[in-house]
Structure formats: C-alpha cells, structure tokens
Amino acid sequence: MRYLLDFYRQSTDKAHFFTKYFEQLAGTDSLRAQVIAGRPEASIRASWEPQLGQFKQLRKKYLLYSDK
C-alpha cells in the first residue's frame, strides 16, 4: 500500500496512473478514489475492516484448523 501511495504522489501523469485493470485487481473503484483523494494508508486500511470481518466470519466454517 505504501508503495502505491508513494508512486501515485510522485507520478507526473496522474490522469493515466490508474487503468481499468487496476480496478479489476482491486475489485472496486473505491481504492482508486481513496488514493486520488489523498487519504492516508491507515484510513484506507480501516475502510476494509467491515468487509474483512464479514469475510472472516463466513470462512470460519470452511477452515480445517482454528483461526488464531
């Protein structure tokens, strides 16, 4: 994440920095929007927590070993 934010800040061609492929990899356009808006890394990571918690809850029934 830190590299992405640094590369974007240092980019001289911000209009062409992100491609559609980036959004396919990220799964949504929200990461792109957050980077463009200049949100800090901690804030971006915190925005993932609600969905990450839901995913962790869902995957529990499929785990072979306990999740520590």
C-alpha positions as a printed Julia matrix, in Angstrom:
68×3 Matrix{Float64}:
   0.0     0.0     0.0
   2.77    2.39    0.91
   4.43    1.88   -2.48
   1.19    2.56   -4.33
   0.62    5.79   -2.43
   4.22    6.92   -2.94
   4.2     6.1    -6.66
   0.94    7.99   -7.13
   2.22   11.05   -5.26
   5.4    11.09   -7.36
   3.64   10.45  -10.66
   3.84   13.21  -13.22
   0.92   11.75  -15.21
  -1.77   11.22  -12.6
  -4.52   11.23  -15.25
  -3.18    7.96  -16.69
  -1.83    6.39  -13.5
  -4.78    4.06  -12.91
  -6.14    1.71  -15.57
  -9.29   -0.4   -15.72
  -7.08   -3.4   -14.96
  -6.21   -1.86  -11.58
  -9.9    -1.73  -10.7
 -10.31   -5.36  -11.76
  -7.49   -6.36   -9.43
  -8.82   -4.23   -6.57
 -12.38   -5.45   -7.15
 -13.86   -1.96   -6.92
 -13.06    1.64   -7.77
 -13.04    2.76   -4.13
  -9.3     2.18   -3.64
  -8.54    4.35   -6.67
 -10.85    7.07   -5.36
  -9.24    6.97   -1.91
  -5.72    7.26   -3.33
  -6.73   10.15   -5.6
  -8.4    11.88   -2.64
  -5.12   11.66   -0.72
  -6.41    9.52    2.13
  -3.66    8.16    4.39
  -2.76    4.48    4.39
  -4.26    3.84    7.83
  -7.57    5.33    6.75
  -7.68    3.22    3.6
  -6.89    0.03    5.52
  -9.52    0.9     8.13
 -12.14    1.19    5.39
 -11.6    -2.5     4.58
 -12.37   -3.72    8.11
 -16.17   -4.15    7.87
 -15.99   -6.36    4.76
 -12.9    -8.15    6.06
 -14.72   -9.02    9.3
 -17.66  -10.39    7.32
 -15.33  -12.49    5.19
 -13.51  -13.89    8.23
 -16.82  -14.85    9.82
 -18.01  -16.56    6.64
 -14.8   -18.53    6.12
 -14.73  -19.96    9.66
 -16.94  -22.9     8.71
 -14.5   -23.88    5.95
 -11.26  -23.73    7.92
  -9.55  -27.02    8.7
  -7.64  -25.53   11.63
  -8.58  -22.92   14.19
  -8.04  -19.3    13.27
  -5.79  -17.66   15.86
